């Protein structure tokens, strides 16, 4: 058929050129493939939990400032639970003592804390003696064990931090410095700690050992990501190829699809290597996402090629005609999908930038290979076309669906809109919870060990406050110490608080020791000189590696208070943080006014710091996609109408999730931006075929809808199933963030397909009425995609 526009003329000219110069195209493809493949050499995973936060993130900056001020690092917590339930046995304390010594050999360790090396004080005349709580476990008597138990279970710096409240679980806390950008150190730390666990488990089978802490969690991210990639990618790849073959019924065509997928993934990963992007648990999903999306354009092009060959066209004629009628929607869907993912760049979390950019590059590569590699190979490879029995049955099925939608359009309009409104009504019931530990699935060692630690020993969530004294040496002022102590006591009374680690407890303990261990003197001195003297004596007596630099800054103008919590929700954590900061504003001098900081808080506010940027990203993506549709449809009316079935599914997915679970995290915030570019693909193909029927074949709106169903209905269903299978694989991820991303995408794509079939045709008929353009012409495309 004669082409009807300059777009068709351009597509026709390109199609003829690509078939004629097919070998030149293959050479071009090989050159691009070579350079993108080279980039993969630079790929590496990062294990830093800080990667989720931009350099401008206020919570990251506050935490890093806290770490620099107090010489703090991260930790690996080795939790020990004797099966007899008694931590204060001579044999067990000997084991803890040995493990404490061995833990100093952990790479980058700068401090090791346990009940055995906890520093207790005892005064003799004017001198202060500092010694370990357990000086030599092998020499302990029963009386010593009773005394050690009494001291440990009454020490606020130990209980619910290093030892459980009833003395049945304890821990060895290894503080390590993990240099930013040096991921090998994290793996070395985790490897050495696991080696210690294996060694002690074999020697002492009557002790259960659990590993947790920031260092162990950081190492778990790349380990689990690599494991998931090694299993998920082959499975999804196989599913995509099987579904592609079922649609195309051609080994050669399926082979070409396979190459497009693989080369597109290589392009995405190679570009990431050149750009210096380090893979994370989020960007590790790029191969699966690109694999799922890259197949769509190839399917649409090949389906038309195969149909034209069945109609009697030569292979080259079929390729040219397929590119003529499909090049515009193929280009526009690739652009809109890329635009949707690029909207993730407005997130505050760099891993989502990487996900968006890598996927956008993958989509660009998929477009490149679909219009350069695919037609060139199809023009060379043998393609056998056979008409299968049962085709008429599928034809009748899609025609029945088209007629049923047209005949029942008023009922369908009311029912789909009503269902959509019902789903929307549940959205306000959603709650936000971003939990560092719960990001790991139950059943993983790191998750189970962390849960045990929180249930039986201490919390893994904390807040740190740098309480300024207003001047150098000001921490020795009695008024300052009294206010810090008041703040600590208030904090201990708050819901969810398990432990408060504060310098005033150490000063009070020294005061008691200096006064004959009289409990009445477990209080703060009332003069500056005494406080300064106590702290000086204490610090001078401490062994190497157990100083007070983690609590007092070098100028002695501020001290750090650490509050450890049980497993709080995001809302509870934020509310508690605000309550602590407000208490300081209301009750403390201005020098003590400060904001809490910690790794826990960084994740608690991850949703808050991202949602604004993602909403802006979604709005910009929506605007750009609408403009693109207006250009390709040559109509603002059709562009705006077509966006409704693309926006509504996103909200419907949130509503359904509110019914199913009700809790969302940062992954949910990315869904609107990410899926907008995905679900628009089906709409583009449907409306494009509808408009071709109206403009070229002069059909009325109802016949044009039937034409759109018959030409792309099965293809849209097939590609949507591929989407669902591809993203559905993420639902089984061991990372909650990835699992939620997969679940939301599957729900959104499913709703989008239903609305494209049940709502979009009705809207098109409603805005166009039943008038025909003129006398209809013979369609140049299939009235049914035969598979």
N, C-alpha and C positions, 0 to 999 in steps of 0.2 A: 504494500500500500504506500501511496505517496506520503511523505512526511508533511506535517502540517504546521511546523513552526521552526524558527531558527534554532531552537534547542534540539529538536529532532534532526535538523540538518547537520548540526555540529556533531551530535551523537552518531549519526549515520556516517559522516566523514571519518570520525575517529575509528568507528567499528571496522570500516573497510581498510583503514591504515593498519590497525593492529593485527588483522588477519593476514594482510599482505606482508607485513614486516614482523612476522611472528618469531623468527629466529633472532632478529635484532632485539626484540622484547625479552626473549629468554636470556640473552647476554646481559641486558640491563638488569634483569632480576638477579642474576648470579652475582653481579658486582655489588648490588645493594645488600644481598644476603651475606656476602663475604665481610663487608664492613660492619654490619650489625652483629654478626656472629663474633667478631673480634671483641666487641664491647663487653660480651658476657664474661670475658676473662677477669674483669674488674668487679664482678658481683660479689657481695659478701653480706652476711647478716649482722645486725647490730643487736646487742643484748641490753643496751642501756634503756632503763625505764623512762629516762628523761627525754627520749626521742619523741614522746607524744606531746611535748610542749615546746612552743616557739621560744626564741630567745627573748621576745618581748613579754612572755607570760609572767604576770606579776607574782604568781605563786611559786614558779620555778626560781625567779630571781630572789625572792625572799628566802627560799630554802637554801639556795646556793650561798647566799650571804651568811645565813646561819651556820652552814658547814664551815665556811672560811673563818668566821669569828671564833668558833669553838673547836676548831681542829677535828671536826667530826667526819666520819665516813659512813659506809653502809655496813650491814652485818650479815653474818651467817649464824643462825641459831640452831644449836645441836641440843635437842630435847631428849632427856632420859627419863624413862618411866620403869622403875624396878617392878617386877611382877608381884613381889611380896608387899608392895605399897609402902615401903619404908625407905626414905632417902637417907635417914640418919643411922644407917648401919655401918660398922667399921669397914667391911669389905666394899660396900658401895661407895663410901667416901674415898676409899683408896682408888677406885676406878675413876671417879670424877677428878681426883687429883692428877692421875696419870693423863687423862684426856685433856685436862687444862694445860698441862705441860706440852702435850703433842700438838695442841691447837695453835701454839705459837709458831709452828712450822707452816701454817697455812700461808700461801703466797699473799703478800701485801698486808698481812695482819700487823696491826700496831697496838692492839689491846685485846686481852682475853679476860672475861669476867665470869666467875662461877662462885658457888657458895664456899668452896675450899680456899680460894685466894681473896675472898672479901676481907677488907682491912678493918679490924676492930681496934678500939682504943682502950688503953689502960694507963692511968697516971701513977707516977711514983714521985712523991714530993713535988718538985717543980718541973719534972721531966714528963714527957708524954711518950708512951710506948705504943708503937703501931705494929701489929702483927697479923698474920693470916688467921681467919676464923678456924681453919684446920691446918695447924703448922706441920703436922706429920701424921697422916691417917693411920699408918702402921703402928704407931705408939699410943693410940687412943685407948682410954679406959672407958668403962661403962659410965662413970661419973662425967668424963669429958663429953661423951656422946649426948648425955642429958643436957649438959650446959650448952653445947653447940646447938642443939634443937631449940632450946629456950631462946637463945640469942637470935637465931635465924628467923624464927617464926614471929618474933616481936620487932624485927627490923623493917621499917617502912621502905627502905631502899632495896630490900630483897623480896618481900612477899608480893606475889602476883606480878613479879618481874623476872626473878631468877629462880624462885621456888614457889610452889603452889601453897595455897592457904593452909592445907592440912598436911603438907609435907610428904606427898606421895609422888610428886613430879618435880624435876629440877632441870636446869639448862646450863650449857656453856655457851656464852655469847662471844663470838669472834668478830671484832670490829676490823674492817678492811677498807682500804682506800682503793676505789675503782676508778682509774683515770678515764676521763671522757674520751671516747674514740678508740680505746684499747680493749677490744672485745675478747682478746685472748686471755687477759687477766681474769675476767669473769669465769671463763671456762676452766681455767686453772684452779681458781678458788673452789668452784663447785666440784671439780674432779677430786681435789685433795680432801675436801670435807666428806664426800661420798666414800672415798677410800678409808677414811677414819671410821665412818659408820660401818662399812663392811668388815673392817678389822675387829672392831669392838663387838659387833654382833656375833661374829664367829667365836670370839674368846668368851663372851658373856651372853649366852642365849637366853638367860633369865632377865635380860634388860631389853625393853623395846626402845628403839632410837628413832627419832623423827627429825627431819631437816626442814627448816623454813628460813625466813628472813629475806631481805631485799636482794642479797647476792644470789641466793638460790632461786628466787622467783625470776630475777633478770636472766639467769642462765636458762630457765625453763622455756622462755619465749622462743629463742632460735631453735632449741632442740625439738620442741613440739612442732614448730612450723616446718622444719625439714622433714619430720616424720609424716606430717599431713600431706605435704607436697608429693612425697614419694609414693603415697597410696592413692590420694585423691585424683591427681592429674591423670594417671593411666586409666583409672576407672571412668572418669568423665570423658576422656578422649575416646575410649571404646564405645561409650553410650552415644556420643555425638556422631561417630562414624556409622554405627548401626542405624541410627535414626536417619542419617543422611542417605544411606543406601536404600532404606525403605521408601524414602521420598523419591529418589532419583532412579532406582532400579538399574544402576549402571556402575560396574566396578571402576571403569576409567574415570567417570565423573566423580565418584566418591574419592578416588585417589587424588584428584585435583583439589577437592575440598580439603583433604588431609594436608596437602602441601601448603595451601593457603593458611590453614590453622597454625601449622608448625612454624612457618616463616613469619607469621604475624607475632607469635609469642617470642620468637628469637629477636624480632625488631624491638618489641617492648622491653625485654630484658637487656638487650644490647645497648639500647639508648640509656637505660638506667645505669648501666656500667660506665658509659662515657660521661654521664652527668654526675657520677659519684654518689648516686643514691644507694643507701644501704637498706637491704630488705628488712622488713619487720613482719609481725604477725598479720598486719593489715595488707601490706603490699605483696605479701606472699600469695595472696589470692589472685593476683593479676593473671597468671597463666590460665587459671580456670575461667575467669571472667572473659578474657580475650578469646579463649577457645570457644566459649559459648556464643559470643557476639559475632566473631569473625565468620561464622558459618552462614549467617543470614543472607548477606549479599550474594554469596556464591550460590546458595540454594535458589534464589529468585532468578538469577541469570541462567543457571543450568536447567531449571524446570522449563523455561521458555524455549531454550535450545532444543531440548528433547522433544517438546511438543511440536515445534516447527519441523523437526526431522520426521516425526510421525505423520505430519501433514504433507510430506513429500519434498520439503526443501532439502537442498544439499547441506552438508555440515557447515560449510562456510557461509551459506545464505542464512542458515539458522542462527549462527553466531552473530552475524551482522544485525539481523532483525531483533534478536534478544537484547543486544546492547542498545539498539535504537529505542526500544520501548522501556528498558529498565535502567539505563544509565542515569537519568535524572533522579529517580527515587533512590537508587543505590548511593549516589553522591550525597544527596540531602540527608538520608538516614545516617550515613557515616558521620556527617558534619554534626547533626543534632545529637547523636550519641556521644561524640567527643565533647561537644559543648556542655552536655549534662555532667560529664565526669570532670571537666575542667572547672566547673563550679565549686568543686571540693577544695580548690586552692584558697578559697576565702575562709576555710576552716582554720582554727588556731592550732590544730594538731598536724605537724608535718607529715606523719605517715599517710594521712588522707590526701595531702598534696601529692605525695608519691603515687598513691593508688590512682588518683585522677589523671595525673600526667602520664603515667605509664600506660594506663588503659587507653587514653586518648591517642597516644603514639601507636599503640597496638591497633586501634581502629583505623588510623591513617594508613598503617601498613596493610591492614586487611583490604582497604579500598584499593590501594596500589596494586596488590597482588590479584585482586578480583578483576581488575580491568586491564592489567598487563600480563600477568602470568596465566590466569585462567583461560581467556580466549585463545592465547597462543598455544597452550597445551592441548586444549580441546580441538584446535585446528589440526593438531598432529596426531594425537592418540586415537586409536580405534574406538568408536562409539557404536555399540549395537543397540538398536531400538526395537523392542518387541512389545506388542500390545497384549497385556495380560487379561485373562478372563476375570470378570468381576468388576471391571472398570465402570460399567454402566450403573452398577449398584452404588458406587461412590459418587458418580455424577448425580444420580437421583437423590442421594442423601444431602449433598450441598445445595441442590436446587430446592429440595423440600425445605431446608432451613431458611433459604432466602425468601421463599414464598410465605413460609410461616411467620417470619419477622414482619414482612410487608402486610400480611392480612391481619396480624394482631398488634400492629404498631401502637395503637392507643393504649391497650392494656399493658404492653411492655413498657411504654413510656412512664405510665403511672407506677408500675411495680418497681422498675429499676430506680427511679427517682426516690420512691418511698424507701426502698432498701438502702439506698445511699444515705438518705437523711437519718435513718435508724443507726447506721454505722457511725455517722458523724456525731450523733448524740452521745456516744460512749467515749469519745476522745478526751473530754475533760476529766475522766476518771483515771487517766494514765498517771503513773507516778514515776519519778526519775530516781534511779539508784545506780551509781557508778562505783563498784567495789573492786578494789585491786585484786583481792583474793578470789572473789567469786567469778572473776573473769576466766578462771580455770575451771574446767568441768570436774564434777565429782568423779572419783575413780582414779584421777591422776595422783601420783605420789605427792606432788607439791601441794595440791588442794587438800588431800586427806591429812597430810602432816600438819598443814596450817590450821585446818579445822580442829584437829586434836589439840594443838597448842592453845588455840583460843578457848576451847572448852575446858581445858584442864590446868593451864598455867598462866598465860598472860595474853593481853590483846596485841594485835599486830597493827593497830591504828593508833596514832599519837598526834599530839600537837606540841610544838615547842615555842616557848615565849622567851625572847631576849629582853630581860627586865633591866632597863638602864637606871643607874644611880645618879646620873646628872653630872658627875665629875670623876676625874681619875682618882682611884682609890676609894670611891664613894660607897662601895659595897660594904665597907667596914662600919658604916654609920648604923647605930642601933635602930633609928627610925626606918631606914631602908630595909634592914633585916626583918623588922617587925611587920612591915607591910608585905614583904615577900611571903613571910610565914602565914599571914592572914589570907593572902591570895591562895596559897597552897591548901590551907585548911578548907576554904570555901570550895575550891575545886574538888577536893576529895568527897565532898558531900553531894556533888552533882550526879545525876543518873548516868549510868554507863561507865563511870570512871573506875578503873581498876588499880591504878598506881600513879603516884605523883613523885617524880624524882627531882628534888630541890636541894640546894646547898644548905638551907637552914636546918634540915634534919642532921646533916653532918656536924654543924656548929653546935647544935643541942646535944648531940652524942658526945662531943669533945667536952662540953661543959659538964655533963654528968660524970665523965671519967675523971676530970680534973678536980672533982669534988667528992672523991671517994666512992664513985658509982652510986651516989645517992639519987634515987629517982626524982626527988624534989627539985634537983638541979637540971633536969632534962628540959631546959629552957634557954632562951637566948640571953646572952649577957647584955647589960644595960649601958655599957660604955664602949667607945670605939677602940680603945687600946686593947682591951681584952679580946674582942672579936678578931682584931688584926693579929694578935699574938697566937690565938688558937689556930687560925688558918695557916699562919706561917709555920708553927710547930708541926701541924698535920702534914703539910705539903713537903716539908723537909724530911719527914720520916717515911714517906710513901716510896715503894719500890719503883723501879723504872717501868714505864708503861701503864702505871695506874695513877697518874697525876690527876689534877683537877682541871686540866685544860679543856675538858669536854663540858665543864660547867661554869668556868670563870674565864672572862676574856683577859688578854695579856695586860691591859691597862687597869684591870680591876675596877672597871667602871660599869660593868653589867654582869649579870649571872643568867644562866639558862634554866628554865623550869620545863620539864617534860611531863606531859599528861598522857597516860596510856589508857585507851578505851577498849571496851568490849566491842563486839560486832555491831556497829551502829549503821543505820541507813544513811543515805546521802543527806536527806532532809535533817535527820537528827544530828549528824556531824556538823552541818552548816549552822544549825540553830545553837549547838553547844559552843562552837567557835565564836559566834556573835555574842553569846552570853558572857563568855570569858573576857572578850575584848571590851564589852560594855561595863563589866565589873571594874576593870582597870580605869576606864574613863570616869566612872562615878566615885571610885574610892581611892585611887592612887594618884600621886603627883604626876604632872605631865611627862617627866623623864621616863616614867614606867609605861606610858601609853604605847602600845605596840600591837602589831598584827601577828597572829599565829602563823607558823610555817611548819611544813613537813611534807614528806612524799605522799602521805595519806591524803592531806588536804589538796594537793595538786590534782589527784584523781577525783576527789570529791567535787571539785569545781570544774572538772574537765568539760562537762556538759554546758555549764554556764558560760565558759569562755569561748565555746565553739558555736553555740546556737545562733548568736547574732550574725556572725560571718556566714554561716550556712544558709540562713534565711535570705541574706543579701545575695549569696551565690545562687540560690534557687530562683530568686526574682530576676536576676540578670540572665540566667540560663533560660528561664521562661520567655523573657523578652526576645532574646536572640533567636530561640527556636521558633517563636511565633513569626518573627520577621522572615526567617528562612522559609517557613511554610507559606507565608504570603507571597514570597518570590516564586517558589516552585509551583504553587497553585495559581499564581497570577490573580489572587483574590484575597483581600483582607477578611471577607466574610467567611470563606472556607477555612482560612487559617485560624480564626477565633473559634469557630464551631468545632474544629478538630481538636482543639486543646482541652475541651471539657472532658472527653473520655480519657485524657492523659493525666489531668490533675485529680479528678475524682477518685480514681483507683488508689492513689497514695493515701488520701484521707480515709478511704474505706479500709485499707490495710491497717492503719492505726486504730480505727474503731474496732476491728475484729481482734486485734492484739490486746486491746483493753479488756475484751471479754475473755480471751484465752488465758492471758497472764497478768497484764496490767502494769508491768514494770518495764521501763525502757532505759537504755543507756546511750552512750555516745554514738553507737552504730546506727540507732534509729534516727538520730539527727541528720545523718548523711543520706538517708534513704530518699528523701524528696529530691535532692539535687541529683543523685546518682540514677534513680529509676526514671526520672523525667525523660532523660535522653534515650532510655531503653524502650519504654512503652510507646514512645511516639513513632517508632519504626512501623508498627502494624498500621497505625492510623495513616501514615504517609502513603503506604502502598495501597490501602483501601481507597482513600480519597483520590489518589492519583489515577487509579483505574476507573473510578466513578467519573471523574472529570474527563478522562479520555473518551469514555462512552458518551458523555453528554456533548462534548465538543467535536469529536471526530466522527462518531457514529450517529450523532443527532438523536440519541435515545431520550425518552422521558425519564424522570427521576427514578421511577420504580424499575424500569428495565435496566437503567444504569446501575442500580443497586444489585440487581440480579447478575449483571455483567461483572461487577466488582467481586461478588461472592464467587462466581464461577472461575474467574481468572486468578484470584489470590487467596480464596478462602482456605483451601487445603494447605497452601504454602504457609499462610499465617498461623494456622493451627499447628503445623509441623514445627515451625521455628519457635513458637511459644512453648511447645513441649520440650524442645531442646533447651530453651531458657530455663524452664522449670527444673529440668534434670541437672543442668549445669550449676545453677545457683542452689538447687536443692541439696547438692553435695556439701555445701557449706553449712547446712543445718546440723550436720553431725560433727562439726568442728569441736575440738576440745577447748576452744576459746569462745567464751560467751559472746564477745564482740562480733566475731565472724559468724557465729550461729545465728544471732539476731539479724545480721545483715542478710544472710541467706533466707531466713524465714520471711522477712519483710519483702524482699525482692520477689520471692515465689508468690506471696499473697498479692502483691501489686501487679505482677505480670498476669496472674490468673484473672483478677478483677478487670484489668485492662482488656484482655482478650474477650471477656464476656461483654464488656461495654462496647467494644469495637464491633461485635456481632449483633448486639441487641439494642444498643442506644444510638450509635453513630449513624446507621442506615436511616433510622427514624428521623434524626435531626436533619440529615441531608434531604430527605423527602419533604420534610416540613418547610425548609427554607426555599426549596425549588419548585414545589407544587408538582403538577402532573403534566405540564406542557412539554411538548417535544420541540427540539430545536428546529428541525426540518425533517425531510424524509430520511429515515435511518439508512446507513450504509452497512455493508457486510463487514463485520469485525475482522481485524487482522490478528487477533489473539484468541486463545482458546476460550470457549464458553465453559470449559471445565479443565482443570488441571488433572491429568490422568496419572494415577500412581498405582 
